[in-house]
């Protein structure tokens, strides 16, 4: 068992990818490198209690995506090295299975479906892969959906596992069919069976005229949500073939995370986190949670540590002077010192990480 202290290690190296298990007792993360670190979290709100359990080193370049499936307890990872793995834990040992999918350039994102029998991945080579397990050959393989003309930076499969939403630097959002009879037929019912369409068929296309930063679904899968580089958020009703466009008065959202059927979190470039909620026919900001009064006590700070202590470490490293991280306005979050890399929801709490290595907890 390693004696590394997360409170020091995280703050010095930063966190680029994060995935928690179902009950938030373990976390898989990458520190801007090619290693997946598995930590147990005896007390989620005290990072100095986190214990390093394993280091997974099958990748050889920067890890660009991590997702931990709540149903199967398997971890999906992808990297700039053009490889993707499904990790299975047996007898406390993690074993990788290589995903058989050909790409000329690196992977940028990956996401499981809710059942854990399919996943989607985006690459720099314009590929949108749908991965699934092939029982006959005993391996994970991928099928390509050819809709984008540039890098696929974000993608996600809906709760029915019949559709995938994808966003790209080609200035387009697509909702496409990812129906695979051998995988999905066993799960179809009277409501979902009429929705199944031929694999790769385009269900809806939206052109926001900007690069896409993040796409996702609401909790029921009735709406797709896409955040653009031009400070807009598109809420897509693919059944009605229409899109509501939110023109933000804040900086562009880098990450969108659903919070129910009619609510979602927008994580912005300025390190603020906003909760949007639908009221009538309009989407409005319900709350800005990145303010000091909303932070949960002890969140993101190991015992005996503080934000000021962390800033002193940065100053010693020559990263940035303490005074440059001071709050400049009430609207700007001073509780993350760098771009927020992940947001996870646990009950009534939000857990966030950033590229500087801070782990924070918020009440919602």
C-alpha positions as CSV (number, residue, x, y, z in Angstrom):
1,X,0.0,0.0,0.0
2,X,1.4,3.4,-1.0
3,X,2.0,6.0,1.6
4,X,1.4,8.9,-0.8
5,X,-0.7,11.7,0.7
6,X,-3.5,12.8,-1.7
7,X,-3.7,16.3,-0.1
8,X,-0.1,17.0,-1.3
9,X,0.0,14.8,-4.4
10,X,-3.2,16.3,-5.9
11,X,-2.3,19.9,-5.3
12,X,1.1,19.5,-7.0
13,X,0.1,17.4,-10.0
14,X,-3.5,18.3,-10.7
15,X,-6.5,16.1,-11.7
16,X,-7.5,15.9,-15.4
17,X,-10.0,12.9,-15.4
18,X,-12.2,11.5,-12.6
19,X,-14.7,8.7,-12.2
20,X,-16.3,7.5,-9.0
21,X,-17.9,4.1,-8.4
22,X,-21.6,3.7,-7.6
23,X,-21.5,4.6,-3.9
24,X,-18.5,7.0,-4.0
25,X,-16.3,4.7,-1.9
26,X,-13.7,4.5,-4.6
27,X,-12.4,6.9,-7.3
28,X,-10.4,6.4,-10.4
29,X,-8.4,9.5,-11.5
30,X,-5.6,10.7,-13.8
31,X,-3.1,13.3,-12.9
32,X,-2.5,14.7,-16.4
33,X,-0.5,11.6,-17.3
34,X,-0.8,8.1,-18.6
35,X,-1.6,6.4,-15.2
36,X,-5.0,5.6,-13.7
37,X,-4.9,5.8,-10.0
38,X,-7.5,3.9,-7.9
39,X,-8.2,5.3,-4.5
40,X,-10.5,4.1,-1.7
41,X,-12.4,7.0,0.0
42,X,-13.2,6.1,3.6
43,X,-14.3,9.7,4.1
44,X,-15.2,11.3,0.8
45,X,-14.9,14.8,2.3
46,X,-11.5,14.3,3.8
47,X,-8.9,13.7,1.0
48,X,-6.2,12.9,3.5
49,X,-8.1,9.6,4.3
50,X,-8.0,8.5,0.7
51,X,-5.7,5.5,0.2
52,X,-4.0,4.5,-3.0
53,X,-5.0,1.0,-3.9
54,X,-3.7,0.5,-7.4
55,X,-2.0,2.1,-10.4
56,X,-3.2,1.0,-13.9
57,X,-0.5,1.7,-16.5
58,X,-1.7,0.1,-19.7
59,X,-1.8,3.5,-21.5
60,X,1.4,5.1,-22.7
61,X,0.1,8.7,-23.3
62,X,-2.2,11.2,-21.8
63,X,-5.5,9.7,-20.6
64,X,-8.4,11.7,-22.1
65,X,-11.4,9.9,-20.7
66,X,-12.5,7.8,-17.7
67,X,-15.9,6.4,-16.8
68,X,-16.9,3.9,-14.0
69,X,-20.1,2.0,-14.7
70,X,-22.4,1.8,-11.7
71,X,-24.0,-1.5,-12.8
72,X,-21.1,-3.6,-13.8
73,X,-18.4,-2.0,-11.7
74,X,-16.1,-1.8,-14.8
75,X,-13.9,1.2,-15.8
76,X,-13.7,2.5,-19.3
77,X,-10.6,4.5,-20.2
78,X,-9.3,6.1,-23.4
79,X,-6.1,7.9,-24.3
80,X,-4.3,10.0,-26.9
81,X,-2.2,6.9,-27.6
82,X,-5.1,5.5,-29.8
83,X,-6.0,2.8,-27.3
84,X,-9.1,2.2,-25.2
85,X,-9.5,-0.4,-22.4
86,X,-12.3,-1.9,-20.3
87,X,-11.0,-2.7,-16.8
88,X,-12.5,-5.5,-14.7
89,X,-11.7,-6.1,-11.1
90,X,-11.3,-9.6,-9.7
91,X,-9.8,-10.5,-6.4
92,X,-8.8,-6.8,-5.9
93,X,-6.8,-6.9,-9.1
94,X,-7.7,-4.8,-12.2
95,X,-7.3,-6.4,-15.6
96,X,-7.6,-4.5,-18.9
97,X,-9.3,-5.7,-22.1
98,X,-8.3,-3.9,-25.2
99,X,-11.2,-2.4,-27.3
100,X,-10.8,-3.6,-30.9
101,X,-11.4,-0.4,-32.8
102,X,-9.1,1.2,-35.4
103,X,-8.4,4.9,-35.2
104,X,-5.5,6.9,-36.8
105,X,-5.5,9.6,-34.1
106,X,-6.1,9.6,-30.3
107,X,-9.3,9.2,-28.3
108,X,-10.8,12.4,-26.8
109,X,-13.7,11.2,-24.7
110,X,-15.6,8.1,-23.6
111,X,-18.9,7.2,-21.8
112,X,-20.7,4.1,-20.7
113,X,-24.4,3.5,-21.2
114,X,-26.4,2.9,-18.0
115,X,-26.4,-0.9,-18.4
116,X,-22.7,-1.2,-19.0
117,X,-23.0,-3.3,-22.1
118,X,-22.3,-0.5,-24.6
119,X,-20.2,2.7,-24.6
120,X,-19.4,5.6,-26.9
121,X,-16.1,7.2,-27.7
122,X,-14.9,10.2,-29.7
123,X,-11.6,10.6,-31.5
124,X,-9.5,13.2,-33.2
125,X,-9.9,11.2,-36.5
126,X,-13.7,12.2,-36.8
127,X,-14.7,8.8,-35.5
128,X,-17.7,8.2,-33.2
129,X,-17.3,4.7,-31.9
130,X,-20.0,2.6,-30.3
131,X,-18.4,-0.2,-28.3
132,X,-20.0,-3.5,-27.2
133,X,-19.0,-6.9,-26.0
134,X,-18.7,-9.7,-28.6
135,X,-19.4,-12.9,-26.8
136,X,-18.3,-15.1,-29.7
137,X,-14.8,-13.7,-29.8
138,X,-14.6,-12.8,-26.1
139,X,-13.6,-9.2,-26.7
140,X,-14.8,-5.6,-26.8
141,X,-15.2,-4.1,-30.3
142,X,-16.4,-0.9,-31.8
143,X,-18.6,0.2,-34.7
144,X,-18.1,3.5,-36.4
145,X,-20.9,6.1,-36.9
146,X,-19.7,8.4,-39.7
147,X,-21.4,11.7,-39.3
148,X,-18.8,14.2,-38.2
149,X,-16.2,16.0,-40.3
150,X,-13.8,16.9,-37.5
151,X,-12.8,15.8,-34.0
152,X,-15.5,14.4,-31.7
153,X,-14.9,16.1,-28.4
154,X,-18.0,14.9,-26.4
155,X,-20.5,12.1,-26.7
156,X,-23.1,10.2,-24.5
157,X,-25.6,7.4,-25.0
158,X,-29.2,8.1,-23.8
159,X,-30.9,6.0,-21.0
160,X,-32.6,3.7,-23.6
161,X,-29.3,2.9,-25.2
162,X,-30.8,3.5,-28.6
163,X,-29.4,7.0,-29.3
164,X,-26.1,8.8,-29.0
165,X,-25.5,12.5,-28.9
166,X,-22.2,13.8,-30.1
167,X,-20.5,17.2,-30.4
168,X,-17.6,18.1,-32.6
169,X,-15.2,20.8,-33.8
170,X,-17.1,20.7,-37.1
171,X,-19.6,23.0,-35.5
172,X,-22.3,20.3,-35.4
173,X,-24.3,18.3,-32.9
174,X,-25.8,15.0,-34.0
175,X,-28.3,12.6,-32.4
176,X,-27.8,9.3,-34.1
177,X,-29.1,5.7,-33.7
178,X,-26.7,3.4,-31.9
179,X,-29.2,0.5,-31.9
180,X,-27.4,-2.9,-32.1
181,X,-30.0,-5.8,-32.3
182,X,-27.8,-8.4,-30.6
183,X,-27.3,-6.1,-27.6
184,X,-30.5,-4.1,-27.4
185,X,-33.3,-6.4,-28.4
186,X,-33.4,-8.2,-25.1
187,X,-34.1,-4.8,-23.4
188,X,-36.8,-3.4,-25.7
189,X,-40.4,-3.0,-24.5
190,X,-43.6,-1.7,-25.9
191,X,-42.5,1.9,-25.5
192,X,-38.9,1.6,-26.8
193,X,-39.4,-0.9,-29.6
194,X,-40.9,1.7,-32.0
195,X,-37.9,4.0,-31.4
196,X,-35.3,1.5,-32.7
197,X,-33.8,2.6,-36.0
198,X,-31.0,1.4,-38.2
199,X,-27.5,1.8,-36.7
200,X,-26.0,5.1,-37.7
201,X,-29.2,6.8,-38.8
202,X,-29.2,10.5,-38.1
203,X,-32.2,11.4,-35.9
204,X,-31.5,15.1,-35.5
205,X,-28.8,17.6,-36.5
206,X,-28.1,21.0,-34.9
207,X,-25.6,23.6,-36.1
208,X,-24.7,26.1,-33.4
209,X,-21.9,27.6,-35.6
210,X,-19.3,27.1,-33.0
211,X,-17.1,24.4,-31.5
212,X,-18.8,22.1,-29.0
213,X,-17.4,21.8,-25.5
214,X,-19.8,19.3,-23.9
215,X,-23.0,17.3,-24.8
216,X,-25.2,15.2,-22.5
217,X,-28.8,14.0,-21.9
218,X,-31.2,14.9,-19.2
219,X,-32.0,12.2,-16.7
220,X,-34.9,10.7,-18.7
221,X,-33.2,11.0,-22.1
222,X,-36.1,13.2,-23.5
223,X,-33.7,16.1,-24.1
224,X,-30.2,16.5,-25.4
225,X,-28.1,19.3,-24.0
226,X,-25.0,20.9,-25.8
227,X,-22.7,23.6,-24.7
228,X,-20.9,25.7,-27.3
229,X,-17.8,27.8,-27.4
230,X,-19.8,30.9,-28.3
231,X,-21.5,31.0,-24.8
232,X,-24.7,29.2,-25.9
233,X,-26.4,26.1,-24.5
234,X,-28.7,24.2,-26.8
235,X,-31.5,22.1,-25.3
236,X,-32.6,19.6,-28.0
237,X,-36.0,17.9,-28.2
238,X,-35.3,15.4,-30.9
239,X,-38.8,13.9,-30.9
240,X,-40.3,17.3,-31.6
241,X,-37.3,18.2,-33.9
242,X,-36.7,21.5,-32.2
243,X,-34.0,23.3,-30.2
244,X,-34.2,25.9,-27.4
245,X,-31.1,28.1,-27.5
246,X,-29.9,29.6,-24.2
247,X,-27.7,32.7,-24.9
248,X,-25.6,32.8,-21.7
249,X,-24.5,36.1,-20.1
250,X,-21.6,34.2,-18.5
251,X,-18.5,32.7,-19.9
252,X,-18.9,29.5,-22.1
253,X,-19.6,26.3,-20.4
254,X,-16.9,23.6,-20.6
255,X,-19.0,20.9,-19.0
256,X,-22.7,20.1,-18.8
257,X,-24.0,17.6,-16.1
258,X,-27.7,16.7,-15.8
259,X,-29.5,17.1,-12.5
260,X,-32.9,15.6,-13.2
261,X,-35.3,16.0,-16.0
262,X,-35.5,19.8,-16.0
263,X,-32.3,20.9,-14.4
264,X,-28.6,20.7,-15.2
265,X,-25.3,22.2,-14.1
266,X,-23.1,24.3,-16.4
267,X,-19.4,24.4,-15.5
268,X,-17.8,27.5,-17.0
269,X,-14.4,28.7,-18.0
270,X,-14.4,31.3,-15.2
271,X,-14.6,28.4,-12.7
272,X,-18.2,29.2,-11.8
273,X,-20.9,26.4,-11.6
274,X,-24.4,27.4,-12.4
275,X,-27.6,25.4,-12.0
276,X,-30.1,25.9,-14.7
277,X,-33.8,25.0,-14.3
278,X,-36.7,25.1,-16.7
279,X,-39.5,27.4,-15.6
280,X,-42.5,27.3,-17.9
281,X,-41.1,27.5,-21.4
282,X,-37.8,29.2,-20.4
283,X,-34.5,28.0,-19.0
284,X,-33.2,30.2,-16.2
285,X,-30.3,30.2,-13.7
286,X,-31.6,28.8,-10.5
287,X,-28.4,29.2,-8.5
288,X,-24.7,29.9,-8.7
289,X,-23.3,27.3,-6.3
290,X,-19.6,28.4,-6.5
291,X,-19.8,31.0,-3.7
292,X,-18.2,30.7,-0.3
293,X,-21.5,30.4,1.6
294,X,-22.5,27.4,-0.5
295,X,-19.3,25.4,0.1
296,X,-19.6,22.5,2.5
297,X,-17.4,22.7,5.6
298,X,-14.2,20.8,5.0
299,X,-14.8,20.4,1.4
300,X,-11.7,19.8,-0.7
301,X,-9.4,20.6,2.2
302,X,-7.5,17.9,4.0
303,X,-7.2,18.0,7.7
304,X,-4.8,20.7,8.8
305,X,-4.8,22.2,5.3
306,X,-6.4,25.3,3.8
307,X,-6.7,27.2,0.6
308,X,-4.0,29.6,1.7
309,X,-1.6,26.8,2.4
310,X,-2.3,25.4,-1.1
311,X,-1.5,28.8,-2.6
312,X,1.8,28.9,-0.8
313,X,2.7,25.6,-2.4
314,X,1.9,27.1,-5.8
315,X,4.0,30.1,-5.0
316,X,7.0,28.0,-4.1
317,X,6.6,26.1,-7.4
318,X,6.6,29.3,-9.3
319,X,3.2,28.5,-10.8
320,X,1.3,31.6,-9.8
321,X,1.6,34.2,-7.1
322,X,-0.9,34.2,-4.3
323,X,-2.2,37.7,-5.0
324,X,-3.0,36.7,-8.6
325,X,-5.6,34.2,-7.3
326,X,-7.5,36.7,-5.2
327,X,-11.2,37.2,-5.9
328,X,-11.8,40.0,-8.4
329,X,-15.6,40.1,-8.2
330,X,-18.5,38.5,-6.4
331,X,-19.4,36.6,-9.5
332,X,-16.0,34.9,-9.9
333,X,-15.3,31.7,-8.0
334,X,-12.2,32.0,-5.8
335,X,-12.6,28.4,-4.5
336,X,-11.1,26.7,-7.6
337,X,-7.8,28.0,-8.7
338,X,-7.8,26.4,-12.1
339,X,-10.2,25.1,-14.8
340,X,-12.7,22.6,-13.3
341,X,-12.1,19.2,-14.8
342,X,-15.0,17.2,-13.4
343,X,-18.4,17.5,-11.6
344,X,-20.1,14.5,-9.9
345,X,-23.4,14.5,-8.0
346,X,-23.8,12.4,-4.8
347,X,-27.3,12.8,-3.4
348,X,-27.6,16.5,-2.3
349,X,-23.9,17.2,-2.7
350,X,-21.7,18.1,-5.7
351,X,-18.0,17.0,-5.9
352,X,-15.7,18.9,-8.2
353,X,-12.0,18.7,-9.1
354,X,-9.8,21.0,-11.1
355,X,-6.5,20.9,-13.1
356,X,-4.7,22.4,-10.1
357,X,-5.6,19.4,-7.9
358,X,-8.3,20.8,-5.7
359,X,-11.2,18.6,-4.6
360,X,-14.3,20.5,-3.5
361,X,-17.7,19.7,-2.1
362,X,-20.9,21.8,-2.5
363,X,-24.4,21.8,-1.1
364,X,-27.2,21.8,-3.6
